[in-house]
Amino acid sequence: MAQQLKYHGRVIIRVMNSRKDKNDMTSVVALTRFVFGSPVWVYVVTIQVTYGAWLSEHLPYANVFPFNSRPDDLGMIAFAVAVVGFCFGKFN
């Protein structure tokens, strides 16, 4: 059972001290990566289908990583993040 620090009856801090709590947290983080990685990958695939020439251009926002990356590079990273998040979330 997790230890809890309460203030006026509300849980402020929950200390995870069991294996089940840690596995739950790992699943949540992994599925969050899947949920946020998948739309980026779908966006890049949509750009590839509609405007294929845009994939070789850099994003014009800033000269700081990841904003100066190419969309196809970000798509590969997002796909890898989504797959790893899905696998860790389902098989953990």
PyMOL Python script that loads the backbone (N, CA, C, O; Angstrom):
from pymol import cmd

cmd.read_pdbstr("""\
ATOM      1  N   MET A   1       0.845  -1.183   0.000  1.00  0.00           N
ATOM      2  CA  MET A   1       0.000   0.000   0.000  1.00  0.00           C
ATOM      3  C   MET A   1       0.886   1.241   0.000  1.00  0.00           C
ATOM      4  O   MET A   1       1.907   1.289   0.687  1.00  0.00           O
ATOM      5  N   ALA A   2       0.495   2.214  -0.757  1.00  0.00           N
ATOM      6  CA  ALA A   2       1.273   3.443  -0.859  1.00  0.00           C
ATOM      7  C   ALA A   2       1.043   4.321   0.367  1.00  0.00           C
ATOM      8  O   ALA A   2      -0.065   4.395   0.900  1.00  0.00           O
ATOM      9  N   GLN A   3       2.110   4.981   0.799  1.00  0.00           N
ATOM     10  CA  GLN A   3       1.992   5.919   1.899  1.00  0.00           C
ATOM     11  C   GLN A   3       1.508   7.248   1.357  1.00  0.00           C
ATOM     12  O   GLN A   3       1.876   7.655   0.255  1.00  0.00           O
ATOM     13  N   GLN A   4       0.680   7.921   2.138  1.00  0.00           N
ATOM     14  CA  GLN A   4       0.112   9.183   1.675  1.00  0.00           C
ATOM     15  C   GLN A   4       0.330  10.273   2.714  1.00  0.00           C
ATOM     16  O   GLN A   4       0.250  10.028   3.918  1.00  0.00           O
ATOM     17  N   LEU A   5       0.603  11.461   2.239  1.00  0.00           N
ATOM     18  CA  LEU A   5       0.690  12.633   3.089  1.00  0.00           C
ATOM     19  C   LEU A   5      -0.572  13.448   2.845  1.00  0.00           C
ATOM     20  O   LEU A   5      -0.829  13.890   1.725  1.00  0.00           O
ATOM     21  N   LYS A   6      -1.356  13.643   3.901  1.00  0.00           N
ATOM     22  CA  LYS A   6      -2.632  14.337   3.742  1.00  0.00           C
ATOM     23  C   LYS A   6      -2.580  15.693   4.438  1.00  0.00           C
ATOM     24  O   LYS A   6      -1.920  15.870   5.462  1.00  0.00           O
ATOM     25  N   TYR A   7      -3.297  16.639   3.847  1.00  0.00           N
ATOM     26  CA  TYR A   7      -3.433  17.977   4.403  1.00  0.00           C
ATOM     27  C   TYR A   7      -4.898  18.354   4.312  1.00  0.00           C
ATOM     28  O   TYR A   7      -5.439  18.480   3.213  1.00  0.00           O
ATOM     29  N   HIS A   8      -5.540  18.533   5.436  1.00  0.00           N
ATOM     30  CA  HIS A   8      -6.977  18.809   5.511  1.00  0.00           C
ATOM     31  C   HIS A   8      -7.797  17.761   4.756  1.00  0.00           C
ATOM     32  O   HIS A   8      -8.769  18.090   4.075  1.00  0.00           O
ATOM     33  N   GLY A   9      -7.400  16.516   4.885  1.00  0.00           N
ATOM     34  CA  GLY A   9      -8.150  15.432   4.276  1.00  0.00           C
ATOM     35  C   GLY A   9      -7.858  15.194   2.800  1.00  0.00           C
ATOM     36  O   GLY A   9      -8.400  14.255   2.218  1.00  0.00           O
ATOM     37  N   ARG A  10      -7.031  16.006   2.188  1.00  0.00           N
ATOM     38  CA  ARG A  10      -6.696  15.842   0.772  1.00  0.00           C
ATOM     39  C   ARG A  10      -5.295  15.253   0.644  1.00  0.00           C
ATOM     40  O   ARG A  10      -4.387  15.634   1.383  1.00  0.00           O
ATOM     41  N   VAL A  11      -5.123  14.336  -0.283  1.00  0.00           N
ATOM     42  CA  VAL A  11      -3.827  13.698  -0.495  1.00  0.00           C
ATOM     43  C   VAL A  11      -2.911  14.674  -1.226  1.00  0.00           C
ATOM     44  O   VAL A  11      -3.222  15.125  -2.328  1.00  0.00           O
ATOM     45  N   ILE A  12      -1.782  14.995  -0.603  1.00  0.00           N
ATOM     46  CA  ILE A  12      -0.815  15.913  -1.188  1.00  0.00           C
ATOM     47  C   ILE A  12       0.300  15.135  -1.895  1.00  0.00           C
ATOM     48  O   ILE A  12       0.634  15.424  -3.045  1.00  0.00           O
ATOM     49  N   ILE A  13       0.858  14.169  -1.214  1.00  0.00           N
ATOM     50  CA  ILE A  13       1.955  13.372  -1.761  1.00  0.00           C
ATOM     51  C   ILE A  13       1.619  11.905  -1.563  1.00  0.00           C
ATOM     52  O   ILE A  13       1.151  11.500  -0.499  1.00  0.00           O
ATOM     53  N   ARG A  14       1.860  11.122  -2.589  1.00  0.00           N
ATOM     54  CA  ARG A  14       1.651   9.683  -2.505  1.00  0.00           C
ATOM     55  C   ARG A  14       2.971   9.005  -2.825  1.00  0.00           C
ATOM     56  O   ARG A  14       3.473   9.103  -3.944  1.00  0.00           O
ATOM     57  N   VAL A  15       3.521   8.328  -1.855  1.00  0.00           N
ATOM     58  CA  VAL A  15       4.806   7.657  -2.026  1.00  0.00           C
ATOM     59  C   VAL A  15       4.543   6.259  -2.562  1.00  0.00           C
ATOM     60  O   VAL A  15       3.808   5.475  -1.962  1.00  0.00           O
ATOM     61  N   MET A  16       5.154   5.961  -3.697  1.00  0.00           N
ATOM     62  CA  MET A  16       4.975   4.640  -4.294  1.00  0.00           C
ATOM     63  C   MET A  16       6.049   3.720  -3.755  1.00  0.00           C
ATOM     64  O   MET A  16       7.234   3.901  -4.033  1.00  0.00           O
ATOM     65  N   ASN A  17       5.631   2.739  -2.987  1.00  0.00           N
ATOM     66  CA  ASN A  17       6.620   1.854  -2.392  1.00  0.00           C
ATOM     67  C   ASN A  17       6.370   0.397  -2.728  1.00  0.00           C
ATOM     68  O   ASN A  17       7.082  -0.473  -2.226  1.00  0.00           O
ATOM     69  N   SER A  18       5.405   0.109  -3.540  1.00  0.00           N
ATOM     70  CA  SER A  18       5.180  -1.283  -3.918  1.00  0.00           C
ATOM     71  C   SER A  18       5.467  -1.451  -5.404  1.00  0.00           C
ATOM     72  O   SER A  18       5.469  -0.482  -6.164  1.00  0.00           O
ATOM     73  N   ARG A  19       5.706  -2.676  -5.799  1.00  0.00           N
ATOM     74  CA  ARG A  19       6.009  -2.961  -7.197  1.00  0.00           C
ATOM     75  C   ARG A  19       4.818  -2.646  -8.088  1.00  0.00           C
ATOM     76  O   ARG A  19       4.998  -2.184  -9.214  1.00  0.00           O
ATOM     77  N   LYS A  20       3.605  -2.889  -7.603  1.00  0.00           N
ATOM     78  CA  LYS A  20       2.408  -2.610  -8.400  1.00  0.00           C
ATOM     79  C   LYS A  20       2.281  -1.116  -8.699  1.00  0.00           C
ATOM     80  O   LYS A  20       1.937  -0.736  -9.819  1.00  0.00           O
ATOM     81  N   ASP A  21       2.556  -0.273  -7.713  1.00  0.00           N
ATOM     82  CA  ASP A  21       2.496   1.179  -7.924  1.00  0.00           C
ATOM     83  C   ASP A  21       3.519   1.630  -8.958  1.00  0.00           C
ATOM     84  O   ASP A  21       3.215   2.476  -9.799  1.00  0.00           O
ATOM     85  N   LYS A  22       4.722   1.077  -8.906  1.00  0.00           N
ATOM     86  CA  LYS A  22       5.757   1.464  -9.856  1.00  0.00           C
ATOM     87  C   LYS A  22       5.404   0.981 -11.262  1.00  0.00           C
ATOM     88  O   LYS A  22       5.649   1.692 -12.236  1.00  0.00           O
ATOM     89  N   ASN A  23       4.836  -0.212 -11.377  1.00  0.00           N
ATOM     90  CA  ASN A  23       4.426  -0.707 -12.689  1.00  0.00           C
ATOM     91  C   ASN A  23       3.286   0.132 -13.249  1.00  0.00           C
ATOM     92  O   ASN A  23       3.236   0.382 -14.453  1.00  0.00           O
ATOM     93  N   ASP A  24       2.364   0.572 -12.385  1.00  0.00           N
ATOM     94  CA  ASP A  24       1.282   1.446 -12.842  1.00  0.00           C
ATOM     95  C   ASP A  24       1.832   2.761 -13.373  1.00  0.00           C
ATOM     96  O   ASP A  24       1.370   3.255 -14.401  1.00  0.00           O
ATOM     97  N   MET A  25       2.806   3.328 -12.688  1.00  0.00           N
ATOM     98  CA  MET A  25       3.395   4.591 -13.121  1.00  0.00           C
ATOM     99  C   MET A  25       4.146   4.413 -14.435  1.00  0.00           C
ATOM    100  O   MET A  25       4.082   5.284 -15.302  1.00  0.00           O
ATOM    101  N   THR A  26       4.851   3.306 -14.597  1.00  0.00           N
ATOM    102  CA  THR A  26       5.556   3.028 -15.844  1.00  0.00           C
ATOM    103  C   THR A  26       4.569   2.900 -16.988  1.00  0.00           C
ATOM    104  O   THR A  26       4.819   3.401 -18.084  1.00  0.00           O
ATOM    105  N   SER A  27       3.453   2.238 -16.744  1.00  0.00           N
ATOM    106  CA  SER A  27       2.437   2.088 -17.783  1.00  0.00           C
ATOM    107  C   SER A  27       1.852   3.434 -18.183  1.00  0.00           C
ATOM    108  O   SER A  27       1.626   3.692 -19.365  1.00  0.00           O
ATOM    109  N   VAL A  28       1.610   4.281 -17.210  1.00  0.00           N
ATOM    110  CA  VAL A  28       1.042   5.599 -17.497  1.00  0.00           C
ATOM    111  C   VAL A  28       2.014   6.425 -18.340  1.00  0.00           C
ATOM    112  O   VAL A  28       1.606   7.056 -19.315  1.00  0.00           O
ATOM    113  N   VAL A  29       3.287   6.425 -17.974  1.00  0.00           N
ATOM    114  CA  VAL A  29       4.291   7.188 -18.733  1.00  0.00           C
ATOM    115  C   VAL A  29       4.433   6.620 -20.140  1.00  0.00           C
ATOM    116  O   VAL A  29       4.526   7.373 -21.109  1.00  0.00           O
ATOM    117  N   ALA A  30       4.450   5.296 -20.254  1.00  0.00           N
ATOM    118  CA  ALA A  30       4.613   4.667 -21.568  1.00  0.00           C
ATOM    119  C   ALA A  30       3.422   4.955 -22.473  1.00  0.00           C
ATOM    120  O   ALA A  30       3.604   5.268 -23.649  1.00  0.00           O
ATOM    121  N   LEU A  31       2.225   4.854 -21.949  1.00  0.00           N
ATOM    122  CA  LEU A  31       1.053   5.119 -22.777  1.00  0.00           C
ATOM    123  C   LEU A  31       0.921   6.603 -23.110  1.00  0.00           C
ATOM    124  O   LEU A  31       0.371   6.955 -24.154  1.00  0.00           O
ATOM    125  N   THR A  32       1.418   7.474 -22.233  1.00  0.00           N
ATOM    126  CA  THR A  32       1.444   8.900 -22.558  1.00  0.00           C
ATOM    127  C   THR A  32       2.382   9.163 -23.731  1.00  0.00           C
ATOM    128  O   THR A  32       2.071   9.974 -24.603  1.00  0.00           O
ATOM    129  N   ARG A  33       3.516   8.491 -23.759  1.00  0.00           N
ATOM    130  CA  ARG A  33       4.426   8.630 -24.903  1.00  0.00           C
ATOM    131  C   ARG A  33       3.759   8.143 -26.183  1.00  0.00           C
ATOM    132  O   ARG A  33       3.916   8.749 -27.243  1.00  0.00           O
ATOM    133  N   PHE A  34       3.013   7.044 -26.079  1.00  0.00           N
ATOM    134  CA  PHE A  34       2.299   6.528 -27.249  1.00  0.00           C
ATOM    135  C   PHE A  34       1.253   7.527 -27.730  1.00  0.00           C
ATOM    136  O   PHE A  34       1.132   7.783 -28.928  1.00  0.00           O
ATOM    137  N   VAL A  35       0.502   8.086 -26.794  1.00  0.00           N
ATOM    138  CA  VAL A  35      -0.580   9.006 -27.158  1.00  0.00           C
ATOM    139  C   VAL A  35      -0.042  10.287 -27.791  1.00  0.00           C
ATOM    140  O   VAL A  35      -0.667  10.827 -28.704  1.00  0.00           O
ATOM    141  N   PHE A  36       1.103  10.780 -27.325  1.00  0.00           N
ATOM    142  CA  PHE A  36       1.647  12.012 -27.887  1.00  0.00           C
ATOM    143  C   PHE A  36       2.574  11.761 -29.075  1.00  0.00           C
ATOM    144  O   PHE A  36       2.795  12.671 -29.874  1.00  0.00           O
ATOM    145  N   GLY A  37       3.118  10.560 -29.211  1.00  0.00           N
ATOM    146  CA  GLY A  37       3.978  10.260 -30.347  1.00  0.00           C
ATOM    147  C   GLY A  37       3.191   9.925 -31.598  1.00  0.00           C
ATOM    148  O   GLY A  37       3.615  10.246 -32.708  1.00  0.00           O
ATOM    149  N   SER A  38       2.054   9.283 -31.424  1.00  0.00           N
ATOM    150  CA  SER A  38       1.260   8.861 -32.587  1.00  0.00           C
ATOM    151  C   SER A  38       0.739  10.023 -33.426  1.00  0.00           C
ATOM    152  O   SER A  38       0.867   9.966 -34.649  1.00  0.00           O
ATOM    153  N   PRO A  39       0.160  11.075 -32.846  1.00  0.00           N
ATOM    154  CA  PRO A  39      -0.320  12.177 -33.692  1.00  0.00           C
ATOM    155  C   PRO A  39       0.792  12.882 -34.466  1.00  0.00           C
ATOM    156  O   PRO A  39       0.564  13.334 -35.588  1.00  0.00           O
ATOM    157  N   VAL A  40       1.985  12.984 -33.890  1.00  0.00           N
ATOM    158  CA  VAL A  40       3.097  13.600 -34.612  1.00  0.00           C
ATOM    159  C   VAL A  40       3.443  12.750 -35.829  1.00  0.00           C
ATOM    160  O   VAL A  40       3.667  13.275 -36.920  1.00  0.00           O
ATOM    161  N   TRP A  41       3.486  11.439 -35.635  1.00  0.00           N
ATOM    162  CA  TRP A  41       3.783  10.555 -36.757  1.00  0.00           C
ATOM    163  C   TRP A  41       2.695  10.638 -37.822  1.00  0.00           C
ATOM    164  O   TRP A  41       3.008  10.681 -39.012  1.00  0.00           O
ATOM    165  N   VAL A  42       1.426  10.663 -37.423  1.00  0.00           N
ATOM    166  CA  VAL A  42       0.325  10.787 -38.383  1.00  0.00           C
ATOM    167  C   VAL A  42       0.409  12.123 -39.113  1.00  0.00           C
ATOM    168  O   VAL A  42       0.123  12.185 -40.309  1.00  0.00           O
ATOM    169  N   TYR A  43       0.790  13.180 -38.427  1.00  0.00           N
ATOM    170  CA  TYR A  43       0.949  14.497 -39.047  1.00  0.00           C
ATOM    171  C   TYR A  43       2.034  14.460 -40.123  1.00  0.00           C
ATOM    172  O   TYR A  43       1.848  15.000 -41.213  1.00  0.00           O
ATOM    173  N   VAL A  44       3.155  13.830 -39.818  1.00  0.00           N
ATOM    174  CA  VAL A  44       4.245  13.748 -40.785  1.00  0.00           C
ATOM    175  C   VAL A  44       3.844  12.892 -41.984  1.00  0.00           C
ATOM    176  O   VAL A  44       4.193  13.218 -43.119  1.00  0.00           O
ATOM    177  N   VAL A  45       3.127  11.818 -41.746  1.00  0.00           N
ATOM    178  CA  VAL A  45       2.650  10.987 -42.861  1.00  0.00           C
ATOM    179  C   VAL A  45       1.677  11.778 -43.733  1.00  0.00           C
ATOM    180  O   VAL A  45       1.702  11.657 -44.958  1.00  0.00           O
ATOM    181  N   THR A  46       0.825  12.585 -43.109  1.00  0.00           N
ATOM    182  CA  THR A  46      -0.108  13.421 -43.867  1.00  0.00           C
ATOM    183  C   THR A  46       0.647  14.437 -44.724  1.00  0.00           C
ATOM    184  O   THR A  46       0.284  14.667 -45.877  1.00  0.00           O
ATOM    185  N   ILE A  47       1.690  15.041 -44.166  1.00  0.00           N
ATOM    186  CA  ILE A  47       2.517  15.967 -44.950  1.00  0.00           C
ATOM    187  C   ILE A  47       3.160  15.232 -46.118  1.00  0.00           C
ATOM    188  O   ILE A  47       3.217  15.760 -47.229  1.00  0.00           O
ATOM    189  N   GLN A  48       3.644  14.018 -45.875  1.00  0.00           N
ATOM    190  CA  GLN A  48       4.296  13.251 -46.930  1.00  0.00           C
ATOM    191  C   GLN A  48       3.330  12.948 -48.065  1.00  0.00           C
ATOM    192  O   GLN A  48       3.715  13.001 -49.233  1.00  0.00           O
ATOM    193  N   VAL A  49       2.089  12.632 -47.740  1.00  0.00           N
ATOM    194  CA  VAL A  49       1.104  12.288 -48.766  1.00  0.00           C
ATOM    195  C   VAL A  49       0.669  13.532 -49.532  1.00  0.00           C
ATOM    196  O   VAL A  49       0.527  13.485 -50.754  1.00  0.00           O
ATOM    197  N   THR A  50       0.459  14.633 -48.837  1.00  0.00           N
ATOM    198  CA  THR A  50      -0.083  15.822 -49.488  1.00  0.00           C
ATOM    199  C   THR A  50       1.000  16.716 -50.094  1.00  0.00           C
ATOM    200  O   THR A  50       0.866  17.136 -51.244  1.00  0.00           O
ATOM    201  N   TYR A  51       2.052  17.013 -49.363  1.00  0.00           N
ATOM    202  CA  TYR A  51       3.124  17.895 -49.827  1.00  0.00           C
ATOM    203  C   TYR A  51       4.467  17.209 -49.619  1.00  0.00           C
ATOM    204  O   TYR A  51       5.191  17.540 -48.680  1.00  0.00           O
ATOM    205  N   GLY A  52       4.800  16.276 -50.466  1.00  0.00           N
ATOM    206  CA  GLY A  52       6.010  15.477 -50.304  1.00  0.00           C
ATOM    207  C   GLY A  52       7.302  16.266 -50.328  1.00  0.00           C
ATOM    208  O   GLY A  52       8.288  15.857 -49.714  1.00  0.00           O
ATOM    209  N   ALA A  53       7.316  17.395 -51.028  1.00  0.00           N
ATOM    210  CA  ALA A  53       8.535  18.194 -51.126  1.00  0.00           C
ATOM    211  C   ALA A  53       8.892  18.877 -49.810  1.00  0.00           C
ATOM    212  O   ALA A  53      10.038  19.285 -49.622  1.00  0.00           O
ATOM    213  N   TRP A  54       7.940  19.008 -48.905  1.00  0.00           N
ATOM    214  CA  TRP A  54       8.196  19.672 -47.627  1.00  0.00           C
ATOM    215  C   TRP A  54       9.060  18.843 -46.689  1.00  0.00           C
ATOM    216  O   TRP A  54       9.639  19.387 -45.749  1.00  0.00           O
ATOM    217  N   LEU A  55       9.158  17.549 -46.919  1.00  0.00           N
ATOM    218  CA  LEU A  55       9.888  16.694 -45.992  1.00  0.00           C
ATOM    219  C   LEU A  55      11.378  17.001 -45.946  1.00  0.00           C
ATOM    220  O   LEU A  55      12.014  16.796 -44.911  1.00  0.00           O
ATOM    221  N   SER A  56      11.936  17.477 -47.020  1.00  0.00           N
ATOM    222  CA  SER A  56      13.376  17.738 -47.038  1.00  0.00           C
ATOM    223  C   SER A  56      13.730  19.130 -46.522  1.00  0.00           C
ATOM    224  O   SER A  56      14.914  19.449 -46.410  1.00  0.00           O
ATOM    225  N   GLU A  57      12.759  19.956 -46.209  1.00  0.00           N
ATOM    226  CA  GLU A  57      13.021  21.306 -45.708  1.00  0.00           C
ATOM    227  C   GLU A  57      13.025  21.308 -44.185  1.00  0.00           C
ATOM    228  O   GLU A  57      12.357  20.501 -43.540  1.00  0.00           O
ATOM    229  N   HIS A  58      13.793  22.234 -43.633  1.00  0.00           N
ATOM    230  CA  HIS A  58      13.831  22.382 -42.182  1.00  0.00           C
ATOM    231  C   HIS A  58      12.619  23.176 -41.713  1.00  0.00           C
ATOM    232  O   HIS A  58      12.074  24.000 -42.448  1.00  0.00           O
ATOM    233  N   LEU A  59      12.213  22.917 -40.491  1.00  0.00           N
ATOM    234  CA  LEU A  59      11.112  23.695 -39.918  1.00  0.00           C
ATOM    235  C   LEU A  59      11.610  25.105 -39.623  1.00  0.00           C
ATOM    236  O   LEU A  59      12.715  25.260 -39.105  1.00  0.00           O
ATOM    237  N   PRO A  60      10.835  26.131 -39.933  1.00  0.00           N
ATOM    238  CA  PRO A  60      11.357  27.502 -39.875  1.00  0.00           C
ATOM    239  C   PRO A  60      11.206  28.203 -38.530  1.00  0.00           C
ATOM    240  O   PRO A  60      11.415  29.414 -38.459  1.00  0.00           O
ATOM    241  N   TYR A  61      10.859  27.508 -37.480  1.00  0.00           N
ATOM    242  CA  TYR A  61      10.521  28.194 -36.234  1.00  0.00           C
ATOM    243  C   TYR A  61      11.711  28.831 -35.542  1.00  0.00           C
ATOM    244  O   TYR A  61      11.672  30.022 -35.234  1.00  0.00           O
ATOM    245  N   ALA A  62      12.743  28.088 -35.296  1.00  0.00           N
ATOM    246  CA  ALA A  62      13.903  28.612 -34.578  1.00  0.00           C
ATOM    247  C   ALA A  62      15.121  27.799 -34.963  1.00  0.00           C
ATOM    248  O   ALA A  62      15.009  26.763 -35.618  1.00  0.00           O
ATOM    249  N   ASN A  63      16.263  28.266 -34.558  1.00  0.00           N
ATOM    250  CA  ASN A  63      17.498  27.557 -34.861  1.00  0.00           C
ATOM    251  C   ASN A  63      17.946  26.742 -33.654  1.00  0.00           C
ATOM    252  O   ASN A  63      19.134  26.704 -33.334  1.00  0.00           O
ATOM    253  N   VAL A  64      16.993  26.087 -32.979  1.00  0.00           N
ATOM    254  CA  VAL A  64      17.246  25.280 -31.789  1.00  0.00           C
ATOM    255  C   VAL A  64      16.588  23.925 -31.999  1.00  0.00           C
ATOM    256  O   VAL A  64      15.459  23.846 -32.483  1.00  0.00           O
ATOM    257  N   PHE A  65      17.302  22.849 -31.633  1.00  0.00           N
ATOM    258  CA  PHE A  65      16.708  21.517 -31.755  1.00  0.00           C
ATOM    259  C   PHE A  65      15.525  21.422 -30.805  1.00  0.00           C
ATOM    260  O   PHE A  65      15.657  21.894 -29.676  1.00  0.00           O
ATOM    261  N   PRO A  66      14.430  20.877 -31.151  1.00  0.00           N
ATOM    262  CA  PRO A  66      14.026  20.135 -32.328  1.00  0.00           C
ATOM    263  C   PRO A  66      13.374  20.998 -33.401  1.00  0.00           C
ATOM    264  O   PRO A  66      12.883  20.471 -34.399  1.00  0.00           O
ATOM    265  N   PHE A  67      13.360  22.308 -33.212  1.00  0.00           N
ATOM    266  CA  PHE A  67      12.653  23.170 -34.160  1.00  0.00           C
ATOM    267  C   PHE A  67      13.390  23.343 -35.481  1.00  0.00           C
ATOM    268  O   PHE A  67      12.780  23.741 -36.473  1.00  0.00           O
ATOM    269  N   ASN A  68      14.682  23.056 -35.518  1.00  0.00           N
ATOM    270  CA  ASN A  68      15.415  23.160 -36.774  1.00  0.00           C
ATOM    271  C   ASN A  68      15.550  21.802 -37.459  1.00  0.00           C
ATOM    272  O   ASN A  68      16.334  21.661 -38.397  1.00  0.00           O
ATOM    273  N   SER A  69      14.802  20.811 -37.004  1.00  0.00           N
ATOM    274  CA  SER A  69      14.853  19.475 -37.606  1.00  0.00           C
ATOM    275  C   SER A  69      13.951  19.409 -38.828  1.00  0.00           C
ATOM    276  O   SER A  69      13.099  20.271 -39.047  1.00  0.00           O
ATOM    277  N   ARG A  70      14.160  18.371 -39.610  1.00  0.00           N
ATOM    278  CA  ARG A  70      13.302  18.138 -40.763  1.00  0.00           C
ATOM    279  C   ARG A  70      12.084  17.334 -40.317  1.00  0.00           C
ATOM    280  O   ARG A  70      12.180  16.546 -39.376  1.00  0.00           O
ATOM    281  N   PRO A  71      10.955  17.516 -40.967  1.00  0.00           N
ATOM    282  CA  PRO A  71       9.747  16.779 -40.562  1.00  0.00           C
ATOM    283  C   PRO A  71       9.907  15.259 -40.648  1.00  0.00           C
ATOM    284  O   PRO A  71       9.339  14.535 -39.830  1.00  0.00           O
ATOM    285  N   ASP A  72      10.668  14.771 -41.624  1.00  0.00           N
ATOM    286  CA  ASP A  72      10.818  13.322 -41.720  1.00  0.00           C
ATOM    287  C   ASP A  72      11.641  12.771 -40.556  1.00  0.00           C
ATOM    288  O   ASP A  72      11.395  11.652 -40.107  1.00  0.00           O
ATOM    289  N   ASP A  73      12.613  13.538 -40.062  1.00  0.00           N
ATOM    290  CA  ASP A  73      13.370  13.111 -38.883  1.00  0.00           C
ATOM    291  C   ASP A  73      12.474  13.066 -37.644  1.00  0.00           C
ATOM    292  O   ASP A  73      12.515  12.112 -36.868  1.00  0.00           O
ATOM    293  N   LEU A  74      11.670  14.109 -37.475  1.00  0.00           N
ATOM    294  CA  LEU A  74      10.745  14.131 -36.336  1.00  0.00           C
ATOM    295  C   LEU A  74       9.721  13.006 -36.431  1.00  0.00           C
ATOM    296  O   LEU A  74       9.317  12.446 -35.412  1.00  0.00           O
ATOM    297  N   GLY A  75       9.299  12.671 -37.650  1.00  0.00           N
ATOM    298  CA  GLY A  75       8.361  11.571 -37.835  1.00  0.00           C
ATOM    299  C   GLY A  75       8.958  10.240 -37.423  1.00  0.00           C
ATOM    300  O   GLY A  75       8.286   9.420 -36.798  1.00  0.00           O
ATOM    301  N   MET A  76      10.231  10.019 -37.774  1.00  0.00           N
ATOM    302  CA  MET A  76      10.893   8.772 -37.369  1.00  0.00           C
ATOM    303  C   MET A  76      11.048   8.700 -35.852  1.00  0.00           C
ATOM    304  O   MET A  76      10.829   7.645 -35.256  1.00  0.00           O
ATOM    305  N   ILE A  77      11.424   9.812 -35.225  1.00  0.00           N
ATOM    306  CA  ILE A  77      11.574   9.843 -33.771  1.00  0.00           C
ATOM    307  C   ILE A  77      10.226   9.612 -33.101  1.00  0.00           C
ATOM    308  O   ILE A  77      10.130   8.838 -32.149  1.00  0.00           O
ATOM    309  N   ALA A  78       9.182  10.281 -33.594  1.00  0.00           N
ATOM    310  CA  ALA A  78       7.849  10.130 -33.007  1.00  0.00           C
ATOM    311  C   ALA A  78       7.331   8.707 -33.161  1.00  0.00           C
ATOM    312  O   ALA A  78       6.698   8.177 -32.248  1.00  0.00           O
ATOM    313  N   PHE A  79       7.593   8.084 -34.307  1.00  0.00           N
ATOM    314  CA  PHE A  79       7.162   6.707 -34.503  1.00  0.00           C
ATOM    315  C   PHE A  79       7.873   5.778 -33.523  1.00  0.00           C
ATOM    316  O   PHE A  79       7.246   4.899 -32.932  1.00  0.00           O
ATOM    317  N   ALA A  80       9.178   5.970 -33.349  1.00  0.00           N
ATOM    318  CA  ALA A  80       9.927   5.140 -32.407  1.00  0.00           C
ATOM    319  C   ALA A  80       9.433   5.340 -30.977  1.00  0.00           C
ATOM    320  O   ALA A  80       9.285   4.374 -30.228  1.00  0.00           O
ATOM    321  N   VAL A  81       9.176   6.593 -30.597  1.00  0.00           N
ATOM    322  CA  VAL A  81       8.665   6.880 -29.248  1.00  0.00           C
ATOM    323  C   VAL A  81       7.297   6.226 -29.049  1.00  0.00           C
ATOM    324  O   VAL A  81       7.025   5.666 -27.987  1.00  0.00           O
ATOM    325  N   ALA A  82       6.436   6.295 -30.069  1.00  0.00           N
ATOM    326  CA  ALA A  82       5.099   5.706 -29.955  1.00  0.00           C
ATOM    327  C   ALA A  82       5.167   4.189 -29.849  1.00  0.00           C
ATOM    328  O   ALA A  82       4.444   3.597 -29.048  1.00  0.00           O
ATOM    329  N   VAL A  83       6.017   3.554 -30.640  1.00  0.00           N
ATOM    330  CA  VAL A  83       6.122   2.092 -30.590  1.00  0.00           C
ATOM    331  C   VAL A  83       6.689   1.630 -29.251  1.00  0.00           C
ATOM    332  O   VAL A  83       6.169   0.690 -28.649  1.00  0.00           O
ATOM    333  N   VAL A  84       7.738   2.276 -28.787  1.00  0.00           N
ATOM    334  CA  VAL A  84       8.324   1.903 -27.496  1.00  0.00           C
ATOM    335  C   VAL A  84       7.325   2.153 -26.375  1.00  0.00           C
ATOM    336  O   VAL A  84       7.195   1.328 -25.471  1.00  0.00           O
ATOM    337  N   GLY A  85       6.619   3.276 -26.420  1.00  0.00           N
ATOM    338  CA  GLY A  85       5.608   3.552 -25.395  1.00  0.00           C
ATOM    339  C   GLY A  85       4.488   2.530 -25.404  1.00  0.00           C
ATOM    340  O   GLY A  85       4.027   2.105 -24.345  1.00  0.00           O
ATOM    341  N   PHE A  86       4.050   2.133 -26.579  1.00  0.00           N
ATOM    342  CA  PHE A  86       3.000   1.133 -26.676  1.00  0.00           C
ATOM    343  C   PHE A  86       3.466  -0.207 -26.118  1.00  0.00           C
ATOM    344  O   PHE A  86       2.748  -0.859 -25.359  1.00  0.00           O
ATOM    345  N   CYS A  87       4.668  -0.607 -26.497  1.00  0.00           N
ATOM    346  CA  CYS A  87       5.186  -1.907 -26.021  1.00  0.00           C
ATOM    347  C   CYS A  87       5.377  -1.918 -24.509  1.00  0.00           C
ATOM    348  O   CYS A  87       4.975  -2.875 -23.848  1.00  0.00           O
ATOM    349  N   PHE A  88       5.985  -0.873 -23.950  1.00  0.00           N
ATOM    350  CA  PHE A  88       6.164  -0.826 -22.514  1.00  0.00           C
ATOM    351  C   PHE A  88       4.831  -0.724 -21.783  1.00  0.00           C
ATOM    352  O   PHE A  88       4.674  -1.287 -20.700  1.00  0.00           O
ATOM    353  N   GLY A  89       3.877  -0.015 -22.363  1.00  0.00           N
ATOM    354  CA  GLY A  89       2.576   0.123 -21.717  1.00  0.00           C
ATOM    355  C   GLY A  89       1.769  -1.163 -21.717  1.00  0.00           C
ATOM    356  O   GLY A  89       1.070  -1.457 -20.748  1.00  0.00           O
ATOM    357  N   LYS A  90       1.859  -1.920 -22.781  1.00  0.00           N
ATOM    358  CA  LYS A  90       1.069  -3.152 -22.876  1.00  0.00           C
ATOM    359  C   LYS A  90       1.744  -4.350 -22.233  1.00  0.00           C
ATOM    360  O   LYS A  90       1.071  -5.199 -21.649  1.00  0.00           O
ATOM    361  N   PHE A  91       3.067  -4.432 -22.333  1.00  0.00           N
ATOM    362  CA  PHE A  91       3.765  -5.636 -21.875  1.00  0.00           C
ATOM    363  C   PHE A  91       4.438  -5.470 -20.537  1.00  0.00           C
ATOM    364  O   PHE A  91       5.217  -6.332 -20.131  1.00  0.00           O
ATOM    365  N   ASN A  92       4.165  -4.403 -19.851  1.00  0.00           N
ATOM    366  CA  ASN A  92       4.773  -4.169 -18.539  1.00  0.00           C
ATOM    367  C   ASN A  92       3.976  -4.838 -17.461  1.00  0.00           C
ATOM    368  O   ASN A  92       4.334  -4.752 -16.286  1.00  0.00           O
TER     369      ASN A  92
END
""", "prot")
cmd.dss("prot")
cmd.show_as("cartoon", "prot")
cmd.util.cbc("prot")
cmd.orient("prot")
